[in-house]
Amino acid sequence: MASVGRDECGSGGGVGAVVHVAPWSMGRRRRRWAAAVAMAVAATAAVASTLLPVVRAQYKVGTPQFNQLLRREKQGLQKFLGDHPDLIHIYNPEAFLIDKDTYEFKPPEGYLMSVIVNPCVGHSYDCCNETYGTGQYIVENTDTDSEDFGRVTFLKNNGDPLVSEASRMPDDEIFFDEDCEDLSVPFFDCVGLRARRQRFRTFPVCWDRNESVSALDSCLAPLDGRTVPNCVALGYSQTALIVECNNQFRNDPHCGTFLEIHKPGDEEVLAATKLRGQMFSGYRMTLISLTYKGRLDRLLCRGPHEIWWVQRTRYNFRVEMKKSFYISDPECDWDHVNSRTVRYKSYHDVDWDLYEETPPDDDSEFFGVGFG
């Protein structure tokens, strides 16, 4: 506490009075003031540290440290600009495009195309190059109650009837069979007493054999006759120019004309080959792999399949024709987890040496195209 004393004249409390402060009280006030000043300085420093820019080390232009820092800053700037919502159309224009891998079935207008399977069995490997031929199919009436039982009908590639005079099929062979008693007795192909007919075993060139294809077989390249494993030869033709993309898009999987293997009605591409741009005088030949999506240890397996003639554009995949065929071998693997068959047969003893020679770029036999 402060104490009030008297002056030398003995007067108290008047003019000339002196106030005495205790020393211990003044020390406490100084300590409080010092603590407040320290807290204010600390708070000011904290605020200033958040407002001032971060100062990085400075390097001389052209030094390794400078170049490294410059590259890092450029990368950061590119990432910042690329992620900015107002600049997506510049740095990522594909984000504004629709899905390009959608299929649309659109038959051609004003032109036709044709595909035949295994056209040169029993003939030279290039028998169908620059050669005309039409797909022809045989339907036998096996209804024993019908008046036309045993009658053979010829059909064109599109399913229309074909007159027998226009058929390229040779006459049936007649051979001796003691079991035959009369026409269609006891077998529908009996033509009389001890006489039975069978189809002629040699077929014309450019013949369609889509009823039975084996993925285990090899085929001969139509360019030079070399053996290519696990594939099938195709003959294809079109009454118009086949479109092919050029320059950097020559081998682009989203540009050009493709033949693709699918399960019926399923858009999943199991195998594909790309066709080069060309005009036609008859059929041309190419090969298509029967490996599952280009994997050499998996083969397409037994069941119905389709070949799709596809125009791939930057907007979508346009299917112009579908061709049915059947794979007879091998059998499909069984999925024990889901209790169903899968679309391939797996092999663990692949002879990789057979696949070392790949077709040249100027040939039309492309394998594994279209899975990118």
URMO-V115848 format. One record per residue. N is the residue number from 1. RES is the residue in one letter. OMEGA is omega as a letter, one per 30 degrees, with the letter a starting at -180 (* if undefined). Layout:
n:N res:RES omega:OMEGA
n:N res:RES omega:OMEGA
//
This chain:
n:1 res:M omega:l
n:2 res:A omega:l
n:3 res:S omega:a
n:4 res:V omega:a
n:5 res:G omega:l
n:6 res:R omega:l
n:7 res:D omega:a
n:8 res:E omega:a
n:9 res:C omega:l
n:10 res:G omega:l
n:11 res:S omega:a
n:12 res:G omega:l
n:13 res:G omega:a
n:14 res:G omega:l
n:15 res:V omega:a
n:16 res:G omega:l
n:17 res:A omega:a
n:18 res:V omega:l
n:19 res:V omega:a
n:20 res:H omega:l
n:21 res:V omega:a
n:22 res:A omega:a
n:23 res:P omega:a
n:24 res:W omega:l
n:25 res:S omega:l
n:26 res:M omega:l
n:27 res:G omega:a
n:28 res:R omega:l
n:29 res:R omega:l
n:30 res:R omega:l
n:31 res:R omega:l
n:32 res:R omega:l
n:33 res:W omega:l
n:34 res:A omega:l
n:35 res:A omega:l
n:36 res:A omega:l
n:37 res:V omega:l
n:38 res:A omega:l
n:39 res:M omega:l
n:40 res:A omega:l
n:41 res:V omega:a
n:42 res:A omega:l
n:43 res:A omega:l
n:44 res:T omega:l
n:45 res:A omega:l
n:46 res:A omega:l
n:47 res:V omega:a
n:48 res:A omega:a
n:49 res:S omega:l
n:50 res:T omega:a
n:51 res:L omega:a
n:52 res:L omega:l
n:53 res:P omega:l
n:54 res:V omega:a
n:55 res:V omega:l
n:56 res:R omega:l
n:57 res:A omega:a
n:58 res:Q omega:l
n:59 res:Y omega:l
n:60 res:K omega:a
n:61 res:V omega:l
n:62 res:G omega:l
n:63 res:T omega:l
n:64 res:P omega:l
n:65 res:Q omega:l
n:66 res:F omega:a
n:67 res:N omega:l
n:68 res:Q omega:l
n:69 res:L omega:l
n:70 res:L omega:l
n:71 res:R omega:a
n:72 res:R omega:l
n:73 res:E omega:l
n:74 res:K omega:l
n:75 res:Q omega:l
n:76 res:G omega:l
n:77 res:L omega:l
n:78 res:Q omega:l
n:79 res:K omega:l
n:80 res:F omega:a
n:81 res:L omega:a
n:82 res:G omega:a
n:83 res:D omega:a
n:84 res:H omega:a
n:85 res:P omega:a
n:86 res:D omega:a
n:87 res:L omega:a
n:88 res:I omega:a
n:89 res:H omega:l
n:90 res:I omega:a
n:91 res:Y omega:l
n:92 res:N omega:a
n:93 res:P omega:a
n:94 res:E omega:l
n:95 res:A omega:a
n:96 res:F omega:a
n:97 res:L omega:l
n:98 res:I omega:l
n:99 res:D omega:a
n:100 res:K omega:a
n:101 res:D omega:l
n:102 res:T omega:a
n:103 res:Y omega:l
n:104 res:E omega:l
n:105 res:F omega:a
n:106 res:K omega:a
n:107 res:P omega:a
n:108 res:P omega:l
n:109 res:E omega:l
n:110 res:G omega:l
n:111 res:Y omega:a
n:112 res:L omega:l
n:113 res:M omega:a
n:114 res:S omega:l
n:115 res:V omega:l
n:116 res:I omega:a
n:117 res:V omega:l
n:118 res:N omega:a
n:119 res:P omega:a
n:120 res:C omega:l
n:121 res:V omega:a
n:122 res:G omega:a
n:123 res:H omega:l
n:124 res:S omega:a
n:125 res:Y omega:a
n:126 res:D omega:a
n:127 res:C omega:a
n:128 res:C omega:l
n:129 res:N omega:a
n:130 res:E omega:a
n:131 res:T omega:l
n:132 res:Y omega:l
n:133 res:G omega:l
n:134 res:T omega:l
n:135 res:G omega:a
n:136 res:Q omega:a
n:137 res:Y omega:a
n:138 res:I omega:l
n:139 res:V omega:l
n:140 res:E omega:l
n:141 res:N omega:a
n:142 res:T omega:l
n:143 res:D omega:a
n:144 res:T omega:l
n:145 res:D omega:a
n:146 res:S omega:l
n:147 res:E omega:a
n:148 res:D omega:l
n:149 res:F omega:a
n:150 res:G omega:a
n:151 res:R omega:a
n:152 res:V omega:l
n:153 res:T omega:l
n:154 res:F omega:l
n:155 res:L omega:l
n:156 res:K omega:a
n:157 res:N omega:a
n:158 res:N omega:l
n:159 res:G omega:l
n:160 res:D omega:l
n:161 res:P omega:l
n:162 res:L omega:a
n:163 res:V omega:a
n:164 res:S omega:a
n:165 res:E omega:a
n:166 res:A omega:a
n:167 res:S omega:l
n:168 res:R omega:l
n:169 res:M omega:l
n:170 res:P omega:l
n:171 res:D omega:l
n:172 res:D omega:l
n:173 res:E omega:l
n:174 res:I omega:a
n:175 res:F omega:a
n:176 res:F omega:l
n:177 res:D omega:a
n:178 res:E omega:a
n:179 res:D omega:a
n:180 res:C omega:a
n:181 res:E omega:a
n:182 res:D omega:l
n:183 res:L omega:l
n:184 res:S omega:l
n:185 res:V omega:f
n:186 res:P omega:a
n:187 res:F omega:a
n:188 res:F omega:a
n:189 res:D omega:l
n:190 res:C omega:a
n:191 res:V omega:l
n:192 res:G omega:a
n:193 res:L omega:l
n:194 res:R omega:l
n:195 res:A omega:a
n:196 res:R omega:a
n:197 res:R omega:l
n:198 res:Q omega:a
n:199 res:R omega:l
n:200 res:F omega:a
n:201 res:R omega:l
n:202 res:T omega:a
n:203 res:F omega:l
n:204 res:P omega:l
n:205 res:V omega:a
n:206 res:C omega:l
n:207 res:W omega:a
n:208 res:D omega:l
n:209 res:R omega:a
n:210 res:N omega:a
n:211 res:E omega:a
n:212 res:S omega:l
n:213 res:V omega:l
n:214 res:S omega:l
n:215 res:A omega:l
n:216 res:L omega:a
n:217 res:D omega:l
n:218 res:S omega:l
n:219 res:C omega:a
n:220 res:L omega:a
n:221 res:A omega:a
n:222 res:P omega:a
n:223 res:L omega:a
n:224 res:D omega:l
n:225 res:G omega:l
n:226 res:R omega:a
n:227 res:T omega:l
n:228 res:V omega:a
n:229 res:P omega:l
n:230 res:N omega:l
n:231 res:C omega:l
n:232 res:V omega:l
n:233 res:A omega:l
n:234 res:L omega:l
n:235 res:G omega:a
n:236 res:Y omega:a
n:237 res:S omega:l
n:238 res:Q omega:a
n:239 res:T omega:l
n:240 res:A omega:l
n:241 res:L omega:l
n:242 res:I omega:a
n:243 res:V omega:l
n:244 res:E omega:l
n:245 res:C omega:a
n:246 res:N omega:l
n:247 res:N omega:a
n:248 res:Q omega:l
n:249 res:F omega:a
n:250 res:R omega:a
n:251 res:N omega:l
n:252 res:D omega:a
n:253 res:P omega:l
n:254 res:H omega:a
n:255 res:C omega:l
n:256 res:G omega:a
n:257 res:T omega:a
n:258 res:F omega:l
n:259 res:L omega:a
n:260 res:E omega:l
n:261 res:I omega:l
n:262 res:H omega:l
n:263 res:K omega:a
n:264 res:P omega:l
n:265 res:G omega:a
n:266 res:D omega:a
n:267 res:E omega:l
n:268 res:E omega:a
n:269 res:V omega:l
n:270 res:L omega:l
n:271 res:A omega:a
n:272 res:A omega:l
n:273 res:T omega:a
n:274 res:K omega:a
n:275 res:L omega:l
n:276 res:R omega:l
n:277 res:G omega:a
n:278 res:Q omega:l
n:279 res:M omega:a
n:280 res:F omega:l
n:281 res:S omega:a
n:282 res:G omega:l
n:283 res:Y omega:l
n:284 res:R omega:a
n:285 res:M omega:l
n:286 res:T omega:l
n:287 res:L omega:l
n:288 res:I omega:a
n:289 res:S omega:l
n:290 res:L omega:l
n:291 res:T omega:a
n:292 res:Y omega:l
n:293 res:K omega:l
n:294 res:G omega:l
n:295 res:R omega:a
n:296 res:L omega:l
n:297 res:D omega:l
n:298 res:R omega:l
n:299 res:L omega:l
n:300 res:L omega:a
n:301 res:C omega:a
n:302 res:R omega:l
n:303 res:G omega:l
n:304 res:P omega:l
n:305 res:H omega:l
n:306 res:E omega:l
n:307 res:I omega:l
n:308 res:W omega:l
n:309 res:W omega:a
n:310 res:V omega:l
n:311 res:Q omega:l
n:312 res:R omega:a
n:313 res:T omega:a
n:314 res:R omega:a
n:315 res:Y omega:a
n:316 res:N omega:l
n:317 res:F omega:a
n:318 res:R omega:a
n:319 res:V omega:a
n:320 res:E omega:a
n:321 res:M omega:l
n:322 res:K omega:a
n:323 res:K omega:a
n:324 res:S omega:l
n:325 res:F omega:a
n:326 res:Y omega:l
n:327 res:I omega:a
n:328 res:S omega:a
n:329 res:D omega:g
n:330 res:P omega:l
n:331 res:E omega:a
n:332 res:C omega:l
n:333 res:D omega:l
n:334 res:W omega:l
n:335 res:D omega:a
n:336 res:H omega:a
n:337 res:V omega:a
n:338 res:N omega:l
n:339 res:S omega:l
n:340 res:R omega:l
n:341 res:T omega:l
n:342 res:V omega:a
n:343 res:R omega:a
n:344 res:Y omega:l
n:345 res:K omega:a
n:346 res:S omega:l
n:347 res:Y omega:a
n:348 res:H omega:a
n:349 res:D omega:a
n:350 res:V omega:l
n:351 res:D omega:a
n:352 res:W omega:a
n:353 res:D omega:a
n:354 res:L omega:a
n:355 res:Y omega:a
n:356 res:E omega:a
n:357 res:E omega:l
n:358 res:T omega:a
n:359 res:P omega:l
n:360 res:P omega:a
n:361 res:D omega:a
n:362 res:D omega:l
n:363 res:D omega:a
n:364 res:S omega:a
n:365 res:E omega:a
n:366 res:F omega:a
n:367 res:F omega:l
n:368 res:G omega:l
n:369 res:V omega:l
n:370 res:G omega:a
n:371 res:F omega:a
n:372 res:G omega:*
//
